[in-house]
Amino acid sequence: MTVMNEPSGSSASGASRPLGPGDQSRGALGRAGGRRRQLSPAEAALMEEKVRKVEVAISLVLRVGVMLSVLVIAAGLGLMFAHHSAYLPLRGDVSYKALTSKGTPFPHSIASLGHSLAKGDGRGVVVAGVFILILTPVLRVAVGVVSFLYEKDLPMALVTLYVLAVLVGSFLLAGV
């Protein structure tokens, strides 16, 4: 596929030149005074390296966040079953509807979550794991802001910062 690009200098015929294969890759064109210019091979290599570092950082944030939340939830389930051995059998006197009802003591705020974690309550640890899982994509957006600043892409950094502000604002408005 040949992509046409306006030349940086106006020609009398107004013709466009086709872009080469290297011109179509991400980061091959830079901004200079509002006009597009061809990046040097060193600049293109530097931009590709920055993009790769950002992609690795975002991937790492997502993987670590999910793995950490799974480990915390598993530890919380282990604590919960260790402290309440009646929960373990699938049959018996324990009603799972009662276990998951709204009347069951369960941390519903950050303060009660802190108290639950301080006591070593398994339910609190499970909630902390779910909280980590919820915060993982929010942290990914924060890394996106930093990455756009690292790539010196101010418009995208501002848009991503706005998305981050909306996410954080939604948590605050929800009373978390």
N, C-alpha and C positions, 0 to 999 in steps of 0.2 A: 504494500500500500504506500503510495506516495502522498505525503502531506505537503501542502504548499504553505509557504511562509512569506510574509511581506519582507522585502529586503530592507536593511537599515537605511539605505539611501534611496531616494525616489528616483526611478528611471523614467525617461520620457515615454516609454511604451507602457509603463505600469505593469510590466510582466512580473510574475513571481518565480522564484527559483525553487526547485524541489529540494527537500531536506534529505540529507544522507542518513544512513542507518544509525550513526552515532548521534545525530541531531534529535532523534525521536526518543531517546532514552531519558529517563527522569534525571533532572539535574544537568542536562547537556546545554540548556539555554539559560542564561542569566539575565538579570535586569540591569540596564545601564541607562540612566536618564530617561526612563519610560520606554525605551526601545529595547528590543531583544538583541542580544549579541551572542556570538559563538564563544563558549568557554574554551579555554586552552585545555589540552589533555591533562595537565596537572590539576587545574581547577575542577574538571569533571571527575577525576579520580578522587579528589578530596571530598567532593559532594557525595559521590557514591559511598565513600567510607563513612561519612556522617550519617547517611541514610541507613546503612547497615548497622551502625552502632545504635541508632534509635530503635530500629526494628528488634534488635537483640534485647535492649533494655525493656521494651514493652512486653516482649514475649516472656522475659524473666519475671516481670512484675505479675503477669497473669498466672504463670505456672506456679510461682512460689505462693501467691495468694490462695489459689485453689488447693494446693497440697497442704499448706498450713491449716486452712479451715477444715479439711478432711481429717487431719491428725488431731486437731483440737476437738472436733465433734466426736471422733472415735474415743479419745481420752475421756470426754464427758460422759459418753455412754457407758464406758467401763466403770467410771466412778459411780454413776447412777445405779448400775446393776450390782456393784460391790456393796453399796450402802443399803440398797433395797433389794434383797435377794428374792422377795416375793414378785418382783417384776419379771424375773427371768423365765419362769415356765409360761408356756402359752395357754395352759389351762389352769384353773384354780380359782382362788377367791378374788384375785385382782381383776377388776374391770378396767379394760383399756380405755373405755369411754370416760370413766372417772379419772383416769390417769391424765388424759388429755383435755379435760374440761376446763372451763374458765375459772372454776373454783380452786383448781390445783395451785399450790404455791409455785409461782413461776416469776422470774424477774422480768418486769415490764418497763423498767426505766434504767438509765445508766447507773443511778445510785443503788437500786436494788440489785443490779447485775454485779456491781462492785462488792456489795455485802455477800452475795451468793458465792462469788469467787473467793472472797476472804475466808468463808466457812468451808471451802472445798466441796461445795454442792455440785453434783454432776449436772443438774439442770442448768445451772449458771454457766458451766463450762461449755455445754452444748450451745447455749444462746451466744456465748462469746465466739464460738466457731462459726455460727450462722452470721454473726455481725461481721466477722472477718471476711466471709464470703460476699456479703453485701458491699463492703468497703473496697473490695478488690477492683471492680471496674471504675470506682471513683478515683482510686489511686492511679489507675491507668490513664484517666483523663488528666490528672495532675502531671504525670510523666509526659503526656502529650504537650502540655503547655511548655514545660522545660525543653522538650525536644524541638518544638518550633522556634523557641528562642535560640537554641543551640544552632539551628539551621538558618538563623537570621530571617525568619519568615514572620514578621510582625503581624500582618493581618490574620494569619491563621492562629497565631498565639493568642491574639485578642478574642477571636471567635471561640477558641477552646477554653480560654479563661472564663468567658461568659457561660459556656456549658458547665464548667466546674462550679461557678457561682450559683447557677440554677440547681445543680445537684445538692450542693451543701445547703442552700436555702430550703430546698424541699425537705431535707432531714430536720432542719431547725423548725420549720413550720409544722412538721408532723409530731414534734415533741420528743424526738429521740434523744 
